[in-house]
């Protein structure tokens, strides 16, 4: 038996005999390293819907209330609370993992947590590996600078609170390992508090916690069949559907696309997340407008600025922003109404003859009138052909930034793959997920709106002069279509 499986056996025994976790005899921990899934929980008997798979007492969690640091430093808990849930748990886990080490009561659990060499969150990728993720905007959300600031905050807390002996030598690498583990494996646990007998009357506090065994389950947005629930004294993993014998038990970490799953948790779903989306960048839309209408760039930038900053125009959208740096395109084919409004407004403005030659006052009057008319049009479920065309061209332009034939690539993992190979494969899967979502949304406007000729709207706008400031504002609500 190798060390991996020895650690699994020790962890399983610890759950039952030390952590007081009640585990159903119908499930077991298995080794799925050959499919790059690490440890997993699999059934050995049929599981019925609503059956409890395991139950974990609160005292077996690691958080700022349960950590040994509170006993060793009796005045530290209030300070940990002020430090915040995230930073506080980092201090506690550093203390258990790096200082107490095998003296920690959670040591058998910590031995099955990942080592730095097995973590694949984007904080661990080198520049060459990250380059494989271009042009995904997930590269803008890695957060390395924020992590370095957090490290400095933690080390200042250590110095200010007499923790130098235990944690004063904490390296950036050890901090990053603990912070990444918390990012990947922690839960926000709602713990009831108070003296009432009715659980519905109790207040709850949220504690960011490490939850032994719950984090052994793999997660999958398509296959999720279990859910973690909280009550007064424990956490329970409940089956949310019937689970056949020899099937894996899956949790879900949230409604995240593959790019965010990779950033947060260091893995990807091979066939894509149920919540995948791609992003069309504002630049793609501007380029498409200039290609179709040869609109003046200076005027276009002016219009975008006014759409973002004019107070009266904001009332048309109930103060929701419609000019964004990028627009989400969901794998379901959904796009935001704000996007459709923005496209319709900016397309209509680009269609007006000599609009760039108007003086400042007339420009603003035209913009407000166009905005009002476009809001009315979109609210009625109608857009112009030009709006639909600009959107399709924008999506095509965005897709051109991805590797050729990105949508159709096929990938597989092997336990013997090098780290570079695994991360390259993950990057390709993320890009494929985004491309598929973008492609799915290319026809969203034409499929979900009635299309009219641009001239019909343009004639309506230009046929008479009107003061938009005297018109009753039309409003639109933020929603997906």
C-alpha positions, 0 to 999 in steps of 0.5 A: 500500500502506498503512502496515499492510501495509507493516509486515506486509511488513517483519515478514515479511522480518524473520522470515525474514532476521533472526529466523531463523524457519523458515516453511512456504511453505504459510502467509502473513500476511493483512489481515483488518481488515474483519472486525475480526481484524487480521492473521491467518495463512492457508494457501495450500496444504493442510496435513497433520496434524502438519505444522510451520507455523513454527519459532522459535529461542529467541534470537528471543523477548523475555524476561528472558534475551534482552533487550538490557538484559542487555548494556547493564546486565550485572548486571541479569538476576539482579535481573530474575529476583527481580522476577518473570517478569511484572514482569521482562518488562515492564521488558525490553519497555519497554526495547526498545519505549520506549527502544531503539525502532527500534534494537531488533533486534525493532523490525519485530516491535514495529511490528506489535504493537497501539497503545494506540488498538487495544487493547480489554482492559477496562483501556482501557474507560471507565466508560460502556463498562464499564457495558454489561457489567453485570451480568457479574461480570467487572467485579469482575476488571478489576484496575486497582488491582493494575495501579497497584501493579505500575506503582509496583513497576516504577518503584521497580525503575527508580530502585533499579537505575540505569535512570532515564535509559532508563526513568525517564520511563515514563508510566502510559499507556506502562506500561499499553500494555506490560503489556496487550500482555504480557497479550494476546500473551505465552506461558509458554515451557518451556525445557529446561535441563541437560546430559543428552542425553535431553530427558525427563531435562532440567529445564525453566524457564518464561519469560514471553516475547513470541513473534514470529509465534506471536502473529500467529495468531488464537485460537478455542476452536472452530476451534483447529487448531494448537498451539505446542510446545517443544523444546531450542532452538526453538518449533514451531507444529504443525498438530493437524488437517488444514487446507484451503487458504485456511483460517485457522490458529488457536491457543488461549489456554486454556479461557476464557469470552468474558468472560475472553477479553475481559478478558485479550485484548481480543476476543470470539468472535462465537458464544461460547467453547466454555468459556463460563459464567454465574454465579449469585450467592449472593444469587439463591439466598437470595432464591429460598429466601425467596420459596419458603419465607419462611425467616427471613433471620437464620436463613439467615445463621446457617446459611451462616456455620456451613456455612462455619466449622464444622470438623466440617461441613467434614469432610463435604465433604473441606474443600471450600467449598460456600458461595461468593459465586457459582456457575459454570454452564457452557455444557455444562450442567455445574454443580459438585457443591458447588452441588447439595450446598449447595442441597440442604442449605439447601433442607432446612433451610428446609423444617423447621418452626420451625427458627429457634426452636431454641436454639443447641445444637439448631440446630447439631445439626439442621444437622449431621444435615441436612448428613450426610443431604443428602451421602448423598442427593446422593452417591447421585444423588438430590435433592428437588423443592424443591432442583431448584425453588430452583435453577431459580428462582435461575437465573431470578432471575439472568437477570432481571438481564440485558438483556431477550432477551439470549440471542437478540441478533445482532451483527456487526463492521465495521472502520469502527465507532467504538471505542464501537460495537465495545466495546458490541458486545463487551459484548453478546456477553459478556452473551449468552454468559453468558445462554446458559450460565445458560439451559443449566444451568437444568434441570441438576439435574432432568435429571441427578438422580433427584427425590424428594418433599421429605417423604421426606427430611424425614421421614427427618431428623425421625423420630428424634433423632441426635447427628451428632458420633457419626456416621461422616462422609460425604464428597464429592469435587469434580467437575462433573456 
